[in-house]
């Protein structure tokens, strides 16, 4: 339960699949600035419990755990510190303002599993100065650099690193694919419900930053944020996010420092990141009977892109009786496709021109946002008991897919059809259900025509 990395000795504990080392530091956070590598330590470091999580807009799910500004730590689960196994690195989701590396075990012992904490919300994605709008992405790059240097001490092979993520985790991977500094840090990626859609312009990031300045009461002098108490920053963030759909408020920026302003020119022409991609989304991402009037969320989600969403909804309702049910179904489709499905297919199609890419649609019901990871990690205790046998089948299929891909093979599972790569002209996609099936989608499998970034705020200042 002990190993020695270049920074010093660490002590872990036993876990389900071998050993776990929790709260291992990989960097030092600095307010609104790029993180620095962490300092070596003397003596054995106790890594038997989680380190601090990042501050979150909503901390209800993990109020039992310490939150802090200096939250740059990761959790490592390994079968053994001997040997050289593939490495699977998880970047958690949560709209870039929530979430944490808080899983107590991975879903398999076939690889070394690493779960990363990084700065969220205004600490990670508020644009003040040249590059602070990308500090959360910079944290992830620093973590991947640490993994390259140190993971061999935990039984991992730095030449075989796969990055996986759900939602904001997948959108983080989209940003990493566009970041030159990350190109050599991983060779495979698994993106669930996310692509490059959150990479916004500096102008959009500036609009959102000025909105936060107003909530923080520092419009005339934003520099006071550098010394403002964390509880006051968090209070202002929660006030800005309250009473609205804040999913798209925070995210990576094409700042010309970490992410080039013309990032598409390299990523989509084969001159950027090289590797293998497994990507997909859930069939009914944002279908919910409990959501408020979906059309009222447009401005929050899309900003200046709002008219495009309205036109898409109107087109879906053409020739139909516009009753409440029909309107709701149309907006469910618009938000599902323009928030997630369109962008996963867009990235898959662009990269599939020159890279091996496998695309999927998770159709196993309810197939809503995040449900695929709930199945993968067996996190669905409330799933109907009468359907539990199918749930277990789907869980086993998903795990086989993730494991085979992580091991460098074509993604596959027992009883599943041969999975062909996603490229023109067939654009074949695996539909994950009981049973699984391959289908071609030459005309696309979602609504089309949204801009490269899901949210744009460049026309006018938002009112508070």
C-alpha positions, 0 to 999 in steps of 0.5 A: 500500500506504499509507493514512491513517486518523484515528489515523495513516498505516498501511502494508500489503502486496499480497494475493490480492484487492488490499491487506491491512493486518494487526494494525491496533489498534482499542482498548486492553484493560484487565484485566477492564474495558471496552476503551478506544479506542486512541491515535493514533500518530506516523509510519507504522505497519507493518501487514504482519504479524498483531498479537497474538492473544488467549490461548487454552485450546488454542494448538496451532493457532497457537503460531507467533503471539504471544498477549497480553492487549492483543490488540485488533486487526483485519485488513483485506483490500481490493481498493483504498483508493479507492471505497466497497464493502460491508464483511464483518466476521468474528467468529471462533469457538472456544467463546469461549476459542479461535480468532483472526483468522488467515486470510491471505486472504478468499474473495472480492474483491467487498467489504472483508473485516475479521477481528477479534481480541477477548478470550477466556476469562476475559479476555473473559468472566469475571464480576467486577464489574458488566460484565466478563462481557461484555468480549469482546462490548464489544471487538466493539462497539468494533471495529464502532465503529472500522469505522464511523469508519475503514473509508472510508479502506480503501475500505469503506462504513460504511453497508453493514456485514455481520457474519458468524460461525461457532459462537461467532462466530455466538453473538457476533452473537446477543449483538450483536443484543441489545445496544443499543449495537450496533444502528446498527453493522451492517445485515446478519448471517450466522450459521452454527451459532449464535444467542442461546443463549449469553446467560446470566443473571448467576447462571449467570455467577456460578456459573462465575466461582466455579468458576474462582476455585477453580481459580485459588486465590482463592476468598476474594479474587478481586481478586488476579486483577487482578494475577495473571500471565497465565500463571497465569490461563491455567493455571487456565483450562486446568485448569478446561476439562480433561477435560470438554466446556467448549464452553458455559463462557464466553459473553455475559451479560445483565448489564443493562449491555451486554445488557439483562436483558430483551433478548428483549422488544425483540429479538423484538418489532421494537423492537430491531435492524433489518436482514437476516439469513442464518442456518443450521446443519449437518445433522449438527453434532455427529455423530462416531464419535470422541467419548466417551459423549455422554450423559456430557457433558450436565452440562458442556454444559447444567447445570440443563437436563440433564434436558431433554436426557435426556428428549429422548434417551429419547423418541427411543429409545422403541420401539427396541432400545436398543443402543449404536448406537441410543443413540449416534445419539439423543445425536448428534441431541440434542446437534446440535439442542440445541446448534445447530439448534434455536437457529438456527431459533428466532432465524430464526423470531422475527426472521422475523416482522418482518425479512427472514430467510433460513434454511438447512440445510447438508446437504452431507456430512459436514455436521458442525460448521464444515464449511460454513466449511471449504467456504467458505474452501476449508479441506478439503484432506483431502476425498475426491479422488473427490468433489472436483468436488462440493466445488468446486460446493458451494464456488462455491454458498456463495460466491455466496450470501455475496457476493449477500447481502453486496451487499444482494441476495436470497441466490442462486447459479447453478442454485439454486431461488429462496430464499424468506424464513423465516416462518410458516406455511411456514417455508421453508428452503434445504437446501444440497446437490448439488443444493440444494432448498427445503423447508417445515418448519411443525413445525420441523426439529429437536427442540423445547423447550429453554430460551432459554439452552443452559446454566443453572447456578442450582440448586446450586454445581458441585463441582470 
